[in-house]
Each structure stands twice: as structure tokens, then as C-alpha cells.
């Protein structure tokens, strides 16, 4: 696997909504796959040493990779034309982040760590980004960004582990596999833990693991693929996953951590998530599309307004190999 560049765009427009998570994007750079942390190309020596130092990321038979990315997420209430503070709906919030991840994997095993640093509030430029897009598509301009969550630093530490327990079919033709996933997030953005079952099915699938789009820090930013059996042919495959997450803390719903909380809403601690994806890859490029469906994220019994109880959205990602 060569170096890979990805651009990911996430939005809830397919669900005719501008409520809760409304938009996100990220630009990602993934190093070529290496046989050891010492031979990883690109990052400075310190980053290689971090990968070798992190627990569980050095074992026989694994490949190594790291990534850097920059991204932005934003959240708005349902009534974006109201300039006043809407306490009965989710807060206006924007986060701009820089992420770095270290992964070790092969065709059946995956381990990954990620560090996230960023800023919440006006410096995230979420207001400017949303209204720029709304101007382009002639949509309503959001009027309530003066009420967004206050400016403060954001940091998170994430860990993910995957194990592929079932594989069937012909890897050069049609095949199917199933993977168990577990992940933990700890920090000011999210403190949570989740489990899920992931499946892939299709023709000439790349070895390794499917990527879960990550607009809110829920999953790692990673590329855990290895070349398919027929590397010069197209890969066409679908993905499906289902799981659940316990949220002890969610910055976008619980409000500021380091400053007085002036706006928050009651969240659901347990949230279910299902994803459906379609993926097409060529030797030098690829496109990935996913739909995300959740159970209730906001406790509507304690939030008197009319927020969307769930947080459904779509994601599209383009990638280039160099």
C-alpha cells in the first residue's frame, strides 16, 4: 500500500435536516505501509518512536502505518433562523481538530491509537464554513452562532481494536468477512466506549479492514487496508455494521468543560449505530459512501423543544494513492 490522501465530507442533507451534527470534513494523509516503525516513511523520528512506544502496536506479523489529519465539525439547533439562545434544543457548536493516529494490523488483527487536539468555539470557524456553503446552495443562513459554546481547547485519546473472526469465498472473486470491533475514547470531546459487528462483502476486496467515517471523534482516522489479490483490478464491495456506545461525556451536548456551562441538553447515555456503505477502488484512487443511522441521542423527555432525537447523516470520501 502506497501513501494515501483522503478527503472526507459528512452531512445530514440526505435526511432533510440541519439539526444536531450538520456538517463535517477532514483532509487525511496516511503513510505507506511499513514492516516496522523504524521504516515508516514521512514522519519525523519522534512520531516513529511514539508508535513503537505505544502498547500493543508492536507484534510479529503486523504492518505499520500512521496518519495526520485536519478536520472540522459543527452542530446547530433545528431553527437556525432564530438569532436568540434556544435552550430547548442542542447548542450551536464548532470544533476544529488536528489528529494523529498510529496503527498496527494485518488481515485479521488491528490495533490503533489516536491523539486529537483542537479548539471549540469561534476559532473553529464553523459559522463561516456553514454560511459559506449555505450561500453557495442558496439555503437559509444560520442566525444564532453568537450563542455557540465558548472557546476552549479540546483534546482526546482514542483506542480501537478489531479482530476478523470469519472469512469466506474467493478473495480474488466474491468474498465475505466479519469483524468484531471495540473502542474507547477519553477526553474533553468524548468519553465513551463501544462495541460493534462489521461485515464486508464484494469482489476483489482489499485485505485488512473497512474504514468507518469519523466526523465527531467517535472512531479513529485510519487506513487499515492491504492490496487485494488482484492489485491492478477494481475492488467493488459493500459494508454493514451495527453496534452500541455508552457516552459518559459528549462535549457538543454537555457543553463547555473548562468554562461555565451556559447551554447543554440531556443526552442518552446508550446510543445504537448502524452503517451501510458502498465502496469502489481502483489502483490509484477510490470513492467511499456511507449512511449512518442512530437511535435517540437526545433525551426528548427532558428537552422540551423539537430537536431531532437521532443523529443520521451521510458521508462521502475520495482517496488517492501516490
N, C-alpha and C positions, 0 to 999 in steps of 0.2 A: 504494500500500500504506500503510495506516494504521499507527499504533503497535500493537505486538503483545505480548501477555503469554502466557507458556508455563509449564506445569508438566509436568515430565518425571519418570517413575518407572521405574527399571530393577531387575529382579530375576531370579534364576535358578530361581524356584519352578516354572516350567513344565518344567524339566529335572530336577525332583525332586532338587535339590542345595542345599546351603548351603556349598559348598566354593569356594575362591578368591573371585573377586568375587561377593558375595552380595546386595548392595543398593546402590542409589544414587538420588539425586533432585536436581533443580535447579529453581529458580524463575528465569525469564528475563524481561527487559524489552528489547524491540527498538524503536528509534526509527522514526518514519515514514520512508519512502524520500525522499531529497532529491536535488536536482540538483547540489549542491556541498557541500563540507564546511562552508562558512560558513552554509548554510541548514539544516543538520541541527538538528532540534528537540530540546530537552530537556537535553542535557549542557552542563556548564559550558564556557566558552570554551577552557580548556586541553585538554579532550578533543577538541574540534573541531580544534585546532591539531595534536594528535598524529596524527589521521587524515590531515591534509594533509601532514604531515612524513614519514610512513612511506612507504618506496619502493614504487613500482608502484601506489599507491592513488589516483592522480590521472591520468586519461586521458580523451580525447574519447569521448563516448557512454556513459559509465558512470553508474550511480546509486550513492548512498552511504548507508550505514547503520551504526549502531553498537549494541552491546548491553552490558548489565550483567547478571550472574547470580550467585547464591549456590547452592552445592551441596555434597553430602556423598557420599562413597563409603566402603565398608567391605569388608574381606576376612577370612575365617575359615578355619581348617582343617576337615577333614571331621568330626572327633569334637569337637563343640562342648560335650559334656557332661564332657569331661576337663578338670579345672582346672589341670593341670600343663603345663609348657612342652613342646610337641610339636615336636621338632626335625626330625622326618622328614616334616613337612607344611608348608604355607605359613604365614607368621606371621599372627597377629591384627594388623590394621592398620585405621586410620580416618583419613580426610583431610577437612577442611572447607575449602572454597575460595571465593574471590571471583574472578570472571573479567570481563575487559573485552575486547571484540573490535571491530575496525574492518574493514568490508568494502566493496569497490567491485566492481560487477557490472552485467551486462545479461543478455540472453537467451542469450548464447553464451560469455561470459567472466566469470571470477570470480577475485578476489584477496582474501586476508584475512589479518590478523594478530590474534594474541590474547596477552594477558598474564594469567598466573594467579598469584595469591598465596594462601597458605593455611597451615594448620598440620596437622602429623601428630601423632598420639598422643592422650592423654586429652582435651585441649581440643577435639578434633573431635567429641566426644560420640557417637561411633559405638556405644559399648557401650550407652548409654542408649537410643539410637534403635533398635538391633536388638532389645533385650529388651522395649522398649515394644511393638513390632509383634508379637513372639512371644507376649507376654501377651495381646494382642488376639485372636490367631488360635489360642490355646491350643497353641502349639508349644514345643519344648524351649528352655529358657533357656541361652544361651551362658555357660559357666562359666570360660573361660580368658582373659578380657580383661585380667587382671592381667599377662599375658605379651605384651601388644601392643607394637609398635615404639615406641621412646621419642619424647618430644615434641621437635619441631624445626620450623623454618619450611620452607615449601615454595614454590618459585617455578618458573615455566616460561614459555617464549616459543615460540609456535607460528605456523607459516606454512602456508597452503594455497593451491593454485592449481588451477582447473578450466577445462577447455575443452570445450564441447559441439561435437562434430565431426559429428554426424549427427542429422537431424530428418526425420520422415516422417509422412504422414497429414494430417488436417484439425484444426488447433488448436482449432476450435470444436466438433469432434466427437471422434473417436478418433484419437490420435496416439502417436508413439513417438520417443524420443530417446536418444542415447548420449553419455556424457561421460567424458573422461579426468581423473583426479584425482591430484595429487601433494601430499604434505605432509611437513613436517619439524617435529620437536619437540626443544627444547633446554632442559634444566633439571634440577632435582633430582627432579621427579616422573617424567618420561620424557625420555629422549634417544633419538630414533628417527627413521626415515624410511620412508615407504610410498608405494606406488602402487596404484591401483585403477581398475576399469572400472565405471561406474554406468549403469544404464538406468532409464527411466521409461516407463510405458505406461498409457493410460487416456483418459477422456473429460473434455474441457474442463479440461485440466491447467493449473495456474498456470504462467506463463512463469518462466524462471530455473532454479533448481536444487533438487533434493531435499535434505533435511536428514538427516545421519547423527547419530543419538542419541549422546551423548557422556558416558558415566558416569565415565570414567577419564582425561580429558585427552587422549585419542587423537586426537580431531577438535576443530575449533573449535566454539564455541557461536555459531551464526549463523542468520539467516533471509534467504535469498537468493532470495525469490520476488517476482514481479510479478503484477499482476492478470491473470486469464485473459481470453480473448477475450470470453466471456460472464460479466461480473463478478457478475451477480445470480443466476447459476445455480450448482448444486453442481458440485464437482470430485471425481471418483472415479478413483483411479489406484493402480497398484502400482509397486513399485521392486525392483530386484535389483542387487546389487553383488558383486564378487569382487576380491580383491587380496591383497597381501602387505606385511609390515612387518618391517624389521630393527630390533631393540631392542639398543642399546648399554647402556642402563640402564633399569631399571624399579624404582622405589622400593619397591613392595609386595612384590617378590620378592628384590631385592638387599639390602634392609634400610637402616638409617639411613645418612645421608650425613655429618652433622656430629658424630655421636656414635658410640661403639664399636658395631659390629655384633654383636649377641648372637643374632640369628636371621635366616637367609636360606636360600634354596633355589636350586639350579641351574635357570636358565631356558633355554628355547630361544631362540636369537638370531633365527631366522626364524619368523614366525608368519603363517599364512594366515587370512583372514577372509572369510566370505560373509554377506550380509544379505538378508532377504526382508521387504518392507514392504507395508502396506495403508494408504491414506490417503483420508480423506473430509473435504472442506472446504465450508463454507457461507460466505456473505459476511461473517458476523460471528464465526464460530467454526470449529473443526476438531478432528479427532482423528486421531492417527497411531500405528500399531502396527508394531513391527519385531521380528524374530527374528534373533539373531546366533549364528553358528557359527564356531568357530575350530579350527585344527589344534592340536597339543600346544603348550602354553605352558610347562609344567614338564618338565624332562628326567627322566623316570621312571627312567632307567637309573642316575641319580645321587641320586635321592630314594627312600629305602628304604620309606617309608610307603605310604599309599594315597590320595594326592591325586587329584582329577580331573585328568587330563592336559590337557584342553581347558578353555575358559572360556566356555561357552554361556550365553546369557541372553536374556530378552525385555524389551522397552521399550514403554511407552505414554506418549503425550504429548497433552495438551489445550492448546488455544490459543484466545485471544480477541483480536479486533481492536477497537480503540477509536479 
